[in-house]
Amino acid sequence: MSNSTVSRESILAALSKILDPELHKDIVTLNMVKDLEINGGDVSVRIVLTTPACPLSGRIEKDVRQALTTLAGVESVAIKMDANVTSDGRPRGLLTLPVKNAVAIASGKGGVGKTTVAVNIAVALAQTGASVGLLDADIYGPNVPTMMGITRLPPPVDNRLVPAQSFGVKVMSIGFLVKPGQPLIWRGPMLHSAIRQFLADVEWGELDYLIIDLPPGTGDAQLSLAQSVPLSGGIIVTLPQKVSLEDASRGLQMFKELNVPVLGVVENMSYLELPDGTRMDVFGSGGGEELARAADVPFIGCIPMDPAVRVGGDKGNPVVVGSPESATSVALVSVARAIAARLSVLAFQGNGAIPINITG
């Protein structure tokens, strides 16, 4: 065994040279280094990230291991990667227990796959170990229950609604409360009341992320939601085609006028991969990136077309579960991790910890 002495100070000095790639601060300053133990030449440490969905956790772990193994006197290194989701610090008075981040998924028009994106983002985040809720605020077209494979709510507890659970996600939808096929012909006040009930009268529990599937457009439901619960950010889903972009830009502008940070633009159904390996641009190409660039917001992913998405949605088995190796699933998981990373950055900004520009 080496006679060299490994000091706590030397270890922290080495770790202070490792930057979080998203937050651009070192992991010691960010208070990510926990439970540091030294036993002769054996070193163990727990690294607590700001989200279990951190897209660069593997890189951080590799950097920590390299920094410690090259220190004089270190003979073995044990690293435990952990996460504690950062709250955006916004009070959400209608919710009885903390929701650290609330994200609205929006589109300017219907038929762009907004609900599919919302469902798969929620499930992908839950797969990382995060506590996730999914609120179906699309009052006129509540498709989330079908896509999540659930038909009813559990019995109420103490006169409060209890969300259904599927794939590790807590789910609430107006679809649970009306008969199949029953049209909802509601004016603004009824919409506002329903959305407030889904927030105030539901036993959500503590959530790292509440994903909210908005109806298409920029009407009463969107305004009611923004007035009822402070949003951490919004995502715009669009197709590549020009007509979809024009509508999506209205949704993006809605977020800006409501002072909701735009986390980014997602381009759905970007292309279809043919059996010979070539790609067909069914709805054109590059539109999502063009919209993001024009609005000076991040572009966070292209999601290819895949029949498995439709099949999984119809059967209540989201594609990130049913076909996890598919290009579409990989793209959706990447989008979910990018959203989690941007929420972490915004949370640090909002809490006054780190002045960071994430629009690049």
NUDOLO-419745 format. One line per 3 residues: number of its first residue (from 1); for each residue x, y, z of N, C-alpha, C. Coordinates in steps of 0.2 Angstrom, whole numbers, padded with zeros to 4 digits, always signed. Example, Ala and Ser with C-alpha at 12.3 -4.5 7.8 and 13.67 -1.06 7.14 Angstrom:
2
1	+0066:-0028:+0039:+0062:-0022:+0039:+0066:-0016:+0039; +0064:-0011:+0035:+0068:-0005:+0036:+0064:+0000:+0039 $
//
This chain:
360
1	+0004:-0006:+0000:+0000:+0000:+0000:+0004:+0006:+0000; +0002:+0011:-0004:+0006:+0017:-0004:+0006:+0021:+0003; +0012:+0024:+0004:+0013:+0028:+0010:+0010:+0035:+0010 $
4	+0009:+0037:+0003:+0007:+0044:+0002:+0000:+0045:+0006; -0001:+0051:+0008:-0007:+0054:+0011:-0011:+0057:+0006; -0017:+0055:+0006:-0022:+0059:+0002:-0026:+0063:+0006 $
7	-0026:+0070:+0005:-0030:+0075:+0009:-0036:+0077:+0006; -0041:+0079:+0010:-0047:+0081:+0008:-0046:+0087:+0003; -0042:+0091:+0005:-0040:+0098:+0002:-0038:+0096:-0005 $
10	-0034:+0091:-0006:-0031:+0089:-0013:-0036:+0087:-0017; -0041:+0083:-0014:-0046:+0080:-0018:-0051:+0085:-0020; -0053:+0090:-0016:-0058:+0095:-0018:-0054:+0100:-0023 $
13	-0048:+0101:-0022:-0044:+0105:-0027:-0045:+0102:-0034; -0044:+0095:-0034:-0044:+0092:-0041:-0051:+0092:-0044; -0056:+0091:-0039:-0063:+0091:-0042:-0066:+0098:-0044 $
16	-0062:+0103:-0041:-0064:+0110:-0043:-0062:+0112:-0050; -0059:+0108:-0053:-0057:+0109:-0060:-0062:+0106:-0065; -0067:+0102:-0062:-0072:+0099:-0066:-0078:+0103:-0067 $
19	-0080:+0105:-0073:-0085:+0110:-0074:-0092:+0106:-0076; -0097:+0108:-0073:-0104:+0105:-0076:-0105:+0108:-0083; -0105:+0104:-0088:-0105:+0107:-0095:-0111:+0111:-0096 $
22	-0117:+0110:-0093:-0123:+0115:-0094:-0122:+0121:-0090; -0120:+0120:-0083:-0120:+0126:-0079:-0114:+0130:-0079; -0109:+0127:-0082:-0102:+0131:-0083:-0099:+0134:-0076 $
25	-0100:+0130:-0071:-0097:+0131:-0065:-0094:+0124:-0062; -0089:+0125:-0058:-0086:+0118:-0056:-0091:+0115:-0051; -0090:+0108:-0050:-0095:+0104:-0046:-0094:+0105:-0039 $
28	-0088:+0108:-0037:-0087:+0110:-0030:-0091:+0116:-0028; -0090:+0121:-0032:-0094:+0127:-0031:-0102:+0126:-0031; -0104:+0121:-0036:-0111:+0120:-0036:-0113:+0115:-0031 $
31	-0109:+0113:-0026:-0111:+0109:-0020:-0113:+0102:-0022; -0110:+0100:-0028:-0112:+0093:-0030:-0108:+0088:-0027; -0103:+0089:-0023:-0098:+0084:-0020:-0101:+0083:-0013 $
34	-0103:+0077:-0012:-0106:+0075:-0006:-0102:+0068:-0003; -0103:+0067:+0003:-0101:+0061:+0006:-0094:+0059:+0004; -0089:+0064:+0004:-0082:+0062:+0003:-0079:+0058:+0009 $
37	-0076:+0052:+0007:-0073:+0048:+0012:-0066:+0046:+0010; -0061:+0046:+0014:-0055:+0044:+0013:-0052:+0039:+0018; -0050:+0033:+0015:-0048:+0028:+0020:-0041:+0026:+0017 $
40	-0036:+0029:+0019:-0029:+0027:+0016:-0029:+0030:+0009; -0028:+0025:+0004:-0028:+0027:-0003:-0035:+0026:-0006; -0040:+0024:-0002:-0046:+0022:-0005:-0051:+0029:-0004 $
43	-0054:+0031:-0010:-0058:+0037:-0010:-0065:+0035:-0012; -0070:+0037:-0009:-0077:+0037:-0011:-0080:+0043:-0011; -0085:+0045:-0015:-0088:+0051:-0016:-0095:+0050:-0019 $
46	-0099:+0054:-0017:-0106:+0055:-0021:-0107:+0061:-0024; -0108:+0061:-0031:-0109:+0067:-0035:-0117:+0068:-0036; -0119:+0073:-0034:-0126:+0075:-0034:-0128:+0080:-0040 $
49	-0131:+0077:-0045:-0132:+0081:-0051:-0139:+0085:-0050; -0140:+0090:-0054:-0147:+0094:-0053:-0153:+0090:-0056; -0152:+0085:-0060:-0157:+0081:-0063:-0155:+0074:-0064 $
52	-0159:+0069:-0063:-0157:+0062:-0065:-0157:+0061:-0072; -0160:+0066:-0076:-0160:+0065:-0083:-0154:+0069:-0086; -0149:+0071:-0082:-0143:+0075:-0085:-0140:+0071:-0091 $
55	-0140:+0074:-0097:-0138:+0071:-0103:-0130:+0070:-0103; -0127:+0073:-0098:-0120:+0073:-0098:-0117:+0069:-0092; -0121:+0065:-0088:-0119:+0063:-0082:-0113:+0058:-0083 $
58	-0113:+0054:-0089:-0108:+0050:-0090:-0101:+0053:-0091; -0101:+0059:-0094:-0095:+0063:-0095:-0093:+0066:-0088; -0097:+0068:-0084:-0095:+0071:-0077:-0092:+0065:-0073 $
61	-0095:+0059:-0073:-0092:+0053:-0069:-0086:+0052:-0072; -0085:+0052:-0078:-0078:+0050:-0081:-0073:+0055:-0079; -0075:+0062:-0079:-0070:+0067:-0077:-0068:+0066:-0070 $
64	-0073:+0065:-0066:-0072:+0064:-0058:-0067:+0058:-0057; -0068:+0053:-0061:-0064:+0047:-0060:-0057:+0048:-0062; -0056:+0052:-0068:-0049:+0053:-0070:-0046:+0058:-0066 $
67	-0049:+0063:-0063:-0046:+0068:-0059:-0044:+0065:-0052; -0047:+0060:-0050:-0046:+0057:-0043:-0040:+0051:-0044; -0041:+0047:-0049:-0036:+0042:-0050:-0029:+0044:-0052 $
70	-0028:+0050:-0054:-0022:+0053:-0056:-0019:+0057:-0050; -0022:+0057:-0044:-0019:+0060:-0038:-0014:+0056:-0035; -0009:+0058:-0033:-0004:+0054:-0029:-0007:+0051:-0023 $
73	-0006:+0045:-0022:-0008:+0042:-0016:-0015:+0038:-0017; -0019:+0040:-0022:-0025:+0037:-0023:-0025:+0030:-0026; -0027:+0025:-0023:-0027:+0018:-0025:-0033:+0015:-0028 $
76	-0039:+0018:-0025:-0045:+0016:-0028:-0050:+0021:-0027; -0055:+0021:-0032:-0060:+0027:-0032:-0067:+0024:-0033; -0072:+0025:-0028:-0079:+0023:-0029:-0083:+0029:-0030 $
79	-0087:+0030:-0035:-0091:+0035:-0036:-0098:+0033:-0037; -0102:+0037:-0033:-0110:+0036:-0033:-0113:+0042:-0037; -0116:+0041:-0042:-0119:+0046:-0046:-0127:+0047:-0043 $
82	-0128:+0053:-0041:-0135:+0054:-0038:-0138:+0060:-0041; -0144:+0062:-0039:-0147:+0068:-0042:-0152:+0071:-0037; -0153:+0077:-0037:-0158:+0081:-0033:-0161:+0086:-0038 $
85	-0167:+0085:-0040:-0169:+0090:-0045:-0170:+0097:-0042; -0167:+0102:-0045:-0167:+0109:-0043:-0174:+0112:-0044; -0177:+0115:-0039:-0183:+0119:-0040:-0182:+0125:-0044 $
88	-0187:+0128:-0047:-0187:+0134:-0050:-0188:+0140:-0045; -0190:+0138:-0039:-0191:+0143:-0034:-0198:+0147:-0035; -0202:+0145:-0039:-0209:+0148:-0040:-0214:+0145:-0036 $
91	-0218:+0150:-0032:-0223:+0147:-0028:-0229:+0145:-0032; -0232:+0139:-0030:-0238:+0137:-0034:-0243:+0135:-0029; -0247:+0141:-0027:-0251:+0140:-0022:-0257:+0136:-0022 $
94	-0259:+0134:-0029:-0265:+0129:-0029:-0263:+0122:-0028; -0256:+0121:-0028:-0254:+0114:-0027:-0251:+0113:-0020; -0254:+0108:-0016:-0253:+0108:-0009:-0246:+0105:-0007 $
97	-0243:+0102:-0012:-0236:+0099:-0011:-0231:+0102:-0017; -0225:+0102:-0015:-0220:+0105:-0020:-0220:+0102:-0027; -0221:+0106:-0032:-0219:+0104:-0039:-0213:+0108:-0041 $
100	-0207:+0105:-0042:-0201:+0109:-0043:-0201:+0112:-0050; -0204:+0109:-0055:-0204:+0112:-0062:-0210:+0110:-0065; -0213:+0115:-0068:-0219:+0114:-0072:-0218:+0116:-0079 $
103	-0219:+0112:-0084:-0218:+0113:-0091:-0224:+0112:-0095; -0225:+0117:-0099:-0231:+0116:-0104:-0229:+0114:-0111; -0232:+0109:-0114:-0230:+0107:-0121:-0236:+0110:-0125 $
106	-0234:+0114:-0130:-0239:+0118:-0134:-0238:+0117:-0141; -0243:+0119:-0145:-0242:+0120:-0153:-0247:+0125:-0155; -0246:+0128:-0161:-0251:+0132:-0163:-0257:+0129:-0167 $
109	-0256:+0123:-0169:-0261:+0119:-0172:-0261:+0112:-0170; -0267:+0109:-0172:-0268:+0102:-0170:-0264:+0097:-0175; -0263:+0091:-0173:-0261:+0086:-0178:-0253:+0086:-0179 $
112	-0250:+0089:-0174:-0242:+0089:-0175:-0239:+0084:-0170; -0243:+0081:-0167:-0240:+0076:-0162:-0238:+0079:-0155; -0241:+0084:-0153:-0240:+0087:-0147:-0241:+0083:-0141 $
115	-0246:+0079:-0141:-0248:+0075:-0135:-0243:+0069:-0135; -0241:+0066:-0141:-0236:+0061:-0141:-0230:+0063:-0138; -0228:+0069:-0140:-0221:+0072:-0137:-0222:+0072:-0130 $
118	-0228:+0075:-0127:-0229:+0076:-0120:-0228:+0070:-0116; -0232:+0065:-0119:-0232:+0058:-0116:-0225:+0055:-0115; -0222:+0055:-0121:-0215:+0051:-0121:-0210:+0055:-0117 $
121	-0211:+0062:-0117:-0206:+0066:-0112:-0207:+0064:-0105; -0213:+0064:-0103:-0215:+0062:-0096:-0212:+0055:-0094; -0214:+0050:-0099:-0211:+0043:-0097:-0204:+0043:-0097 $
124	-0201:+0046:-0102:-0193:+0046:-0102:-0190:+0049:-0096; -0193:+0055:-0093:-0191:+0058:-0087:-0192:+0053:-0081; -0197:+0050:-0081:-0199:+0045:-0076:-0194:+0039:-0076 $
127	-0192:+0037:-0082:-0187:+0031:-0082:-0181:+0033:-0079; -0179:+0039:-0079:-0172:+0041:-0075:-0173:+0041:-0068; -0179:+0040:-0065:-0180:+0040:-0058:-0183:+0046:-0055 $
130	-0184:+0051:-0060:-0188:+0057:-0057:-0195:+0056:-0056; -0198:+0060:-0051:-0205:+0060:-0050:-0209:+0065:-0054; -0213:+0062:-0058:-0216:+0065:-0064:-0224:+0065:-0064 $
133	-0227:+0070:-0065:-0234:+0071:-0066:-0236:+0073:-0073; -0241:+0071:-0076:-0243:+0073:-0083:-0250:+0075:-0082; -0251:+0081:-0084:-0258:+0084:-0084:-0261:+0085:-0091 $
136	-0266:+0082:-0092:-0269:+0083:-0099:-0274:+0089:-0099; -0271:+0094:-0101:-0275:+0101:-0101:-0279:+0102:-0108; -0278:+0097:-0112:-0281:+0097:-0119:-0289:+0095:-0118 $
139	-0293:+0100:-0115:-0300:+0099:-0113:-0304:+0096:-0119; -0303:+0098:-0125:-0307:+0097:-0131:-0305:+0090:-0134; -0299:+0088:-0133:-0296:+0082:-0136:-0292:+0078:-0131 $
142	-0294:+0075:-0125:-0290:+0072:-0120:-0288:+0065:-0122; -0282:+0065:-0125:-0280:+0058:-0128:-0275:+0055:-0123; -0273:+0058:-0118:-0267:+0056:-0114:-0269:+0049:-0111 $
145	-0275:+0048:-0108:-0277:+0041:-0105:-0276:+0036:-0110; -0278:+0037:-0116:-0277:+0031:-0122:-0270:+0030:-0123; -0266:+0035:-0123:-0259:+0034:-0125:-0255:+0031:-0119 $
148	-0258:+0032:-0113:-0254:+0030:-0107:-0257:+0023:-0105; -0263:+0021:-0108:-0265:+0014:-0107:-0269:+0014:-0101; -0273:+0019:-0099:-0277:+0019:-0093:-0284:+0022:-0094 $
151	-0289:+0019:-0090:-0296:+0021:-0092:-0299:+0024:-0086; -0297:+0024:-0080:-0300:+0026:-0074:-0295:+0029:-0069; -0298:+0033:-0064:-0294:+0035:-0059:-0295:+0031:-0053 $
154	-0290:+0030:-0048:-0291:+0027:-0042:-0297:+0030:-0038; -0299:+0027:-0033:-0304:+0031:-0028:-0302:+0037:-0025; -0306:+0042:-0024:-0303:+0048:-0021:-0301:+0047:-0014 $
157	-0297:+0051:-0011:-0295:+0050:-0004:-0296:+0057:-0001; -0300:+0057:+0005:-0302:+0063:+0008:-0304:+0068:+0004; -0309:+0066:-0001:-0312:+0071:-0006:-0308:+0074:-0011 $
160	-0302:+0071:-0012:-0297:+0074:-0016:-0296:+0068:-0022; -0295:+0071:-0028:-0294:+0066:-0034:-0287:+0063:-0033; -0286:+0057:-0035:-0280:+0054:-0035:-0278:+0052:-0042 $
163	-0272:+0054:-0044:-0270:+0053:-0051:-0269:+0046:-0053; -0271:+0044:-0059:-0269:+0037:-0061:-0262:+0037:-0062; -0259:+0031:-0062:-0252:+0030:-0063:-0251:+0025:-0068 $
166	-0246:+0026:-0073:-0244:+0022:-0078:-0237:+0024:-0080; -0233:+0018:-0081:-0226:+0019:-0083:-0222:+0024:-0078; -0224:+0024:-0072:-0221:+0028:-0067:-0223:+0035:-0067 $
169	-0228:+0037:-0071:-0230:+0044:-0071:-0237:+0044:-0068; -0238:+0050:-0064:-0245:+0051:-0062:-0249:+0055:-0067; -0255:+0053:-0068:-0258:+0056:-0074:-0265:+0058:-0072 $
172	-0267:+0064:-0074:-0274:+0067:-0073:-0276:+0070:-0080; -0283:+0068:-0081:-0286:+0071:-0088:-0293:+0071:-0087; -0296:+0076:-0091:-0303:+0077:-0091:-0306:+0070:-0094 $
175	-0302:+0067:-0098:-0305:+0060:-0101:-0307:+0055:-0096; -0304:+0056:-0090:-0307:+0051:-0084:-0313:+0053:-0082; -0316:+0059:-0083:-0322:+0061:-0079:-0328:+0062:-0084 $
178	-0327:+0061:-0090:-0333:+0061:-0095:-0333:+0054:-0098; -0339:+0053:-0101:-0340:+0047:-0105:-0337:+0047:-0111; -0334:+0041:-0114:-0331:+0041:-0120:-0335:+0044:-0126 $
181	-0332:+0049:-0130:-0336:+0052:-0135:-0340:+0058:-0133; -0341:+0059:-0127:-0345:+0065:-0125:-0341:+0071:-0126; -0345:+0076:-0130:-0341:+0082:-0132:-0341:+0087:-0126 $
184	-0336:+0091:-0126:-0336:+0096:-0120:-0337:+0103:-0123; -0343:+0105:-0122:-0345:+0112:-0125:-0344:+0117:-0120; -0338:+0119:-0118:-0337:+0123:-0112:-0335:+0130:-0115 $
187	-0337:+0135:-0111:-0335:+0142:-0112:-0329:+0143:-0107; -0326:+0149:-0107:-0320:+0151:-0104:-0320:+0149:-0096; -0326:+0152:-0093:-0326:+0151:-0085:-0326:+0144:-0083 $
190	-0329:+0139:-0087:-0329:+0132:-0086:-0322:+0129:-0087; -0319:+0131:-0092:-0312:+0129:-0093:-0308:+0131:-0087; -0308:+0137:-0085:-0304:+0140:-0080:-0305:+0136:-0074 $
193	-0311:+0134:-0072:-0313:+0130:-0066:-0310:+0123:-0066; -0311:+0120:-0072:-0308:+0113:-0073:-0301:+0113:-0072; -0297:+0118:-0075:-0290:+0118:-0075:-0288:+0119:-0067 $
196	-0291:+0124:-0064:-0290:+0125:-0057:-0291:+0119:-0053; -0296:+0115:-0054:-0298:+0109:-0051:-0292:+0104:-0051; -0290:+0103:-0058:-0284:+0098:-0059:-0278:+0100:-0055 $
199	-0277:+0106:-0053:-0271:+0108:-0049:-0273:+0108:-0042; -0278:+0111:-0040:-0280:+0112:-0033:-0283:+0105:-0029; -0287:+0102:-0033:-0290:+0096:-0030:-0288:+0089:-0031 $
202	-0281:+0089:-0034:-0278:+0083:-0035:-0272:+0081:-0031; -0272:+0075:-0028:-0267:+0073:-0024:-0260:+0071:-0028; -0257:+0077:-0031:-0251:+0075:-0035:-0245:+0073:-0031 $
205	-0245:+0075:-0025:-0239:+0073:-0021:-0233:+0077:-0023; -0227:+0076:-0021:-0221:+0080:-0023:-0219:+0078:-0030; -0218:+0083:-0034:-0215:+0081:-0041:-0209:+0085:-0043 $
208	-0205:+0081:-0046:-0199:+0085:-0049:-0201:+0088:-0055; -0206:+0085:-0059:-0208:+0088:-0065:-0215:+0087:-0066; -0219:+0092:-0068:-0226:+0092:-0070:-0226:+0094:-0077 $
211	-0228:+0089:-0082:-0228:+0090:-0089:-0235:+0091:-0090; -0237:+0097:-0094:-0244:+0099:-0095:-0245:+0099:-0103; -0249:+0095:-0105:-0251:+0095:-0112:-0257:+0100:-0113 $
214	-0255:+0105:-0117:-0260:+0110:-0118:-0264:+0109:-0125; -0270:+0111:-0125:-0273:+0111:-0131:-0270:+0115:-0137; -0271:+0113:-0143:-0268:+0118:-0148:-0271:+0125:-0148 $
217	-0267:+0129:-0151:-0270:+0136:-0151:-0267:+0141:-0146; -0270:+0146:-0145:-0268:+0151:-0140:-0274:+0154:-0137; -0279:+0150:-0134:-0285:+0152:-0131:-0286:+0152:-0124 $
220	-0292:+0151:-0122:-0294:+0152:-0114:-0290:+0147:-0110; -0289:+0140:-0112:-0286:+0135:-0108:-0278:+0137:-0107; -0275:+0140:-0112:-0268:+0142:-0111:-0268:+0148:-0106 $
223	-0272:+0153:-0107:-0272:+0159:-0102:-0274:+0156:-0095; -0279:+0152:-0094:-0281:+0150:-0088:-0275:+0146:-0084; -0272:+0142:-0088:-0266:+0138:-0085:-0261:+0143:-0083 $
226	-0259:+0148:-0087:-0253:+0152:-0085:-0255:+0157:-0079; -0262:+0158:-0078:-0264:+0162:-0073:-0264:+0158:-0066; -0265:+0151:-0067:-0266:+0147:-0061:-0260:+0144:-0059 $
229	-0255:+0143:-0063:-0249:+0140:-0060:-0243:+0143:-0064; -0238:+0146:-0060:-0232:+0148:-0063:-0228:+0143:-0067; -0227:+0144:-0073:-0224:+0139:-0077:-0216:+0140:-0077 $
232	-0212:+0134:-0077:-0205:+0135:-0077:-0203:+0136:-0084; -0207:+0134:-0089:-0205:+0135:-0096:-0210:+0132:-0101; -0209:+0133:-0107:-0214:+0130:-0112:-0210:+0127:-0118 $
235	-0213:+0122:-0121:-0210:+0119:-0127:-0215:+0120:-0133; -0212:+0122:-0138:-0216:+0122:-0144:-0215:+0116:-0149; -0220:+0113:-0151:-0220:+0107:-0155:-0222:+0109:-0162 $
238	-0218:+0108:-0167:-0220:+0110:-0174:-0219:+0104:-0179; -0222:+0105:-0185:-0219:+0101:-0191:-0215:+0105:-0195; -0211:+0102:-0200:-0206:+0106:-0204:-0210:+0111:-0209 $
241	-0216:+0109:-0210:-0219:+0113:-0216:-0221:+0120:-0214; -0222:+0124:-0219:-0223:+0131:-0218:-0229:+0133:-0214; -0235:+0130:-0215:-0241:+0131:-0212:-0240:+0130:-0205 $
244	-0237:+0124:-0203:-0236:+0123:-0196:-0232:+0128:-0192; -0227:+0130:-0196:-0222:+0135:-0193:-0226:+0141:-0191; -0230:+0143:-0196:-0234:+0150:-0195:-0238:+0149:-0188 $
247	-0241:+0144:-0187:-0245:+0143:-0181:-0241:+0142:-0175; -0236:+0138:-0176:-0231:+0137:-0170:-0228:+0144:-0168; -0227:+0148:-0172:-0224:+0155:-0170:-0229:+0159:-0166 $
250	-0236:+0158:-0167:-0241:+0161:-0163:-0240:+0158:-0156; -0240:+0151:-0155:-0239:+0148:-0149:-0233:+0151:-0145; -0227:+0151:-0149:-0221:+0154:-0146:-0222:+0161:-0143 $
253	-0225:+0165:-0147:-0226:+0172:-0145:-0231:+0172:-0139; -0236:+0168:-0139:-0240:+0167:-0133:-0236:+0166:-0127; -0231:+0162:-0127:-0227:+0161:-0121:-0223:+0167:-0119 $
256	-0221:+0170:-0124:-0217:+0176:-0122:-0221:+0182:-0119; -0227:+0183:-0122:-0232:+0188:-0119:-0234:+0186:-0112; -0234:+0180:-0111:-0236:+0177:-0104:-0230:+0177:-0099 $
259	-0224:+0179:-0102:-0218:+0179:-0098:-0216:+0172:-0096; -0218:+0167:-0100:-0216:+0160:-0099:-0209:+0159:-0103; -0204:+0157:-0100:-0198:+0156:-0103:-0199:+0150:-0109 $
262	-0196:+0151:-0115:-0197:+0146:-0120:-0191:+0142:-0120; -0192:+0135:-0117:-0186:+0131:-0117:-0184:+0129:-0124; -0188:+0129:-0129:-0185:+0127:-0135:-0191:+0125:-0140 $
265	-0189:+0123:-0146:-0193:+0121:-0151:-0191:+0113:-0153; -0197:+0109:-0154:-0196:+0102:-0156:-0199:+0101:-0162; -0195:+0099:-0167:-0198:+0097:-0174:-0200:+0090:-0174 $
268	-0207:+0089:-0174:-0209:+0082:-0175:-0210:+0080:-0182; -0210:+0073:-0183:-0211:+0070:-0190:-0206:+0073:-0195; -0200:+0074:-0193:-0195:+0077:-0197:-0194:+0074:-0203 $
271	-0194:+0067:-0203:-0192:+0064:-0209:-0194:+0056:-0208; -0195:+0053:-0214:-0196:+0046:-0214:-0191:+0042:-0217; -0188:+0037:-0213:-0182:+0033:-0215:-0185:+0027:-0219 $
274	-0183:+0027:-0225:-0185:+0022:-0230:-0181:+0015:-0229; -0184:+0010:-0231:-0180:+0003:-0230:-0173:+0003:-0233; -0172:+0007:-0238:-0165:+0007:-0241:-0160:+0012:-0237 $
277	-0163:+0015:-0232:-0158:+0019:-0228:-0159:+0027:-0230; -0162:+0028:-0235:-0163:+0035:-0237:-0168:+0038:-0233; -0169:+0045:-0233:-0174:+0049:-0229:-0178:+0052:-0234 $
280	-0185:+0052:-0232:-0190:+0056:-0236:-0192:+0062:-0231; -0192:+0068:-0234:-0194:+0074:-0230:-0201:+0075:-0232; -0206:+0071:-0228:-0213:+0071:-0230:-0216:+0078:-0229 $
283	-0214:+0082:-0224:-0217:+0088:-0223:-0212:+0094:-0224; -0206:+0093:-0228:-0201:+0098:-0229:-0196:+0096:-0224; -0191:+0101:-0224:-0186:+0100:-0219:-0183:+0107:-0216 $
286	-0180:+0107:-0210:-0177:+0113:-0207:-0181:+0118:-0205; -0188:+0117:-0205:-0193:+0122:-0202:-0192:+0123:-0195; -0191:+0118:-0191:-0191:+0119:-0184:-0184:+0123:-0182 $
289	-0179:+0122:-0185:-0173:+0125:-0184:-0174:+0133:-0186; -0177:+0134:-0191:-0178:+0141:-0194:-0182:+0145:-0189; -0187:+0141:-0186:-0192:+0145:-0182:-0188:+0147:-0175 $
292	-0184:+0142:-0173:-0180:+0143:-0167:-0175:+0149:-0168; -0172:+0149:-0173:-0167:+0154:-0175:-0170:+0161:-0176; -0176:+0161:-0179:-0179:+0167:-0180:-0182:+0170:-0173 $
295	-0184:+0166:-0168:-0186:+0168:-0162:-0181:+0168:-0157; -0175:+0166:-0158:-0169:+0167:-0154:-0170:+0162:-0148; -0173:+0156:-0149:-0174:+0151:-0144:-0170:+0145:-0146 $
298	-0169:+0140:-0141:-0165:+0134:-0143:-0169:+0129:-0147; -0166:+0126:-0152:-0169:+0121:-0155:-0167:+0114:-0152; -0171:+0110:-0149:-0169:+0105:-0145:-0170:+0098:-0148 $
301	-0172:+0097:-0154:-0172:+0091:-0157:-0177:+0089:-0163; -0175:+0085:-0167:-0179:+0082:-0173:-0182:+0075:-0171; -0188:+0074:-0172:-0191:+0067:-0170:-0193:+0064:-0177 $
304	-0190:+0059:-0179:-0192:+0056:-0185:-0199:+0052:-0185; -0202:+0051:-0191:-0208:+0048:-0191:-0207:+0040:-0190; -0212:+0037:-0187:-0211:+0030:-0186:-0218:+0027:-0185 $
307	-0220:+0022:-0189:-0227:+0019:-0187:-0227:+0016:-0180; -0222:+0014:-0177:-0222:+0012:-0170:-0225:+0017:-0165; -0224:+0023:-0167:-0227:+0029:-0163:-0235:+0028:-0163 $
310	-0238:+0028:-0169:-0245:+0027:-0169:-0247:+0021:-0166; -0244:+0015:-0167:-0246:+0009:-0164:-0246:+0009:-0156; -0240:+0012:-0154:-0239:+0012:-0147:-0244:+0017:-0144 $
313	-0246:+0022:-0147:-0251:+0027:-0144:-0258:+0024:-0144; -0260:+0020:-0149:-0266:+0017:-0149:-0267:+0011:-0144; -0261:+0008:-0143:-0261:+0002:-0138:-0260:+0005:-0131 $
316	-0258:+0011:-0130:-0257:+0013:-0123:-0250:+0011:-0121; -0245:+0011:-0126:-0238:+0009:-0124:-0233:+0014:-0128; -0232:+0019:-0124:-0228:+0024:-0128:-0221:+0021:-0131 $
319	-0219:+0024:-0136:-0214:+0022:-0140:-0207:+0021:-0136; -0206:+0026:-0131:-0200:+0025:-0127:-0200:+0019:-0123; -0206:+0016:-0122:-0206:+0010:-0118:-0206:+0004:-0123 $
322	-0211:+0004:-0128:-0212:-0001:-0133:-0206:-0002:-0138; -0203:+0003:-0140:-0197:+0002:-0145:-0192:+0007:-0143; -0188:+0005:-0137:-0183:+0010:-0134:-0177:+0010:-0139 $
325	-0176:+0006:-0143:-0170:+0006:-0147:-0171:+0010:-0154; -0177:+0012:-0155:-0179:+0015:-0162:-0176:+0022:-0162; -0175:+0024:-0168:-0173:+0031:-0169:-0177:+0036:-0166 $
328	-0184:+0035:-0166:-0189:+0040:-0164:-0188:+0040:-0156; -0188:+0034:-0153:-0187:+0034:-0146:-0181:+0037:-0143; -0175:+0036:-0147:-0169:+0039:-0145:-0169:+0046:-0145 $
331	-0173:+0049:-0150:-0174:+0056:-0151:-0178:+0059:-0146; -0183:+0056:-0144:-0188:+0058:-0139:-0184:+0058:-0132; -0180:+0053:-0130:-0176:+0053:-0124:-0171:+0059:-0124 $
334	-0168:+0060:-0130:-0164:+0066:-0130:-0167:+0072:-0129; -0173:+0073:-0131:-0177:+0079:-0130:-0179:+0080:-0123; -0181:+0074:-0120:-0182:+0075:-0113:-0176:+0077:-0108 $
337	-0171:+0074:-0110:-0165:+0076:-0106:-0162:+0083:-0107; -0163:+0085:-0114:-0162:+0092:-0115:-0166:+0097:-0111; -0173:+0095:-0111:-0177:+0099:-0107:-0175:+0099:-0099 $
340	-0174:+0094:-0097:-0171:+0093:-0090:-0165:+0098:-0089; -0161:+0097:-0093:-0154:+0101:-0093:-0156:+0109:-0093; -0160:+0111:-0097:-0162:+0118:-0098:-0166:+0120:-0092 $
343	-0170:+0116:-0089:-0174:+0118:-0083:-0169:+0119:-0077; -0164:+0115:-0077:-0158:+0115:-0071:-0155:+0122:-0072; -0153:+0124:-0078:-0150:+0130:-0079:-0154:+0136:-0077 $
346	-0161:+0136:-0079:-0165:+0141:-0078:-0167:+0142:-0070; -0167:+0136:-0067:-0168:+0136:-0060:-0162:+0140:-0056; -0156:+0138:-0058:-0150:+0142:-0055:-0151:+0149:-0057 $
349	-0153:+0151:-0063:-0154:+0158:-0065:-0159:+0161:-0060; -0165:+0158:-0060:-0170:+0161:-0056:-0169:+0161:-0049; -0165:+0157:-0046:-0163:+0157:-0039:-0157:+0162:-0037 $
352	-0155:+0165:-0043:-0149:+0170:-0042:-0143:+0167:-0041; -0142:+0161:-0042:-0135:+0157:-0041:-0130:+0159:-0046; -0132:+0158:-0053:-0128:+0158:-0058:-0130:+0162:-0064 $
355	-0127:+0167:-0066:-0129:+0171:-0072:-0127:+0167:-0079; -0132:+0164:-0082:-0130:+0160:-0088:-0134:+0162:-0094; -0131:+0161:-0100:-0135:+0162:-0106:-0136:+0156:-0109 $
358	-0143:+0153:-0109:-0144:+0147:-0112:-0147:+0147:-0119; -0147:+0153:-0122:-0151:+0154:-0129:-0146:+0152:-0134; -0140:+0150:-0133:-0136:+0149:-0139:-0136:+0141:-0140 $
//
